[in-house]
């Protein structure tokens, strides 16, 4: 049966590739972008199933209007994909407050606002699927992108809690955690801090250079990522977490081992901290 998708951030990257793949398979898509001209080609190519909508996720009035426009056009929303997001490069001490707050507004608060607007629709029909695009950097932290990590850790925690709240209502939640994919994230979609502190050259600056250096040559294929997202939407037992890319798999497995080492080494102190009343 055909589904109605609402996808944020469709101008480039995952959002655009996903919209194209979904439209090619025959589903309906509300394709949103801050500049509607960036997605007009999709609605022109698929006039019956693609509906272009202007949406800046940081503007509450646009969020409300965009969701209503999608429902007026297609009758409902079955799949929400929160894809809109930006990156930011800087050691934590170097990171500029205005840039940090802007990134949180887009990556986290905008995502939460769109989700809150769509939830009454999904609850009423007692079905649906919310896909939140996080990052392997939402489970594994890296030097040089600490504040970006913070936004994506927030998305991951939010998604895991939301999944538990919505499961009894028949609504699924999946948080997607990609590693390096050939999108604009490490290119024009991520600003650099204007502040540089030499003490972070060996850590933050080196990692930033590595990430920037392979922009456009990452191993991840965004078309395959889009196909993987479609696959989980069509799967009855969809995962709460989906890591995409060999780098993401390696990163999370290393994190699990590091956590296990710390937990085992400090188990006695962990348990000792409890002092039950007699």
Order of alpha helices (4+ residues) and beta strands (2+ residues): beta-alpha-beta-alpha-beta-alpha-beta-beta-alpha-alpha-beta-alpha-beta-beta-alpha-alpha-beta-alpha-alpha
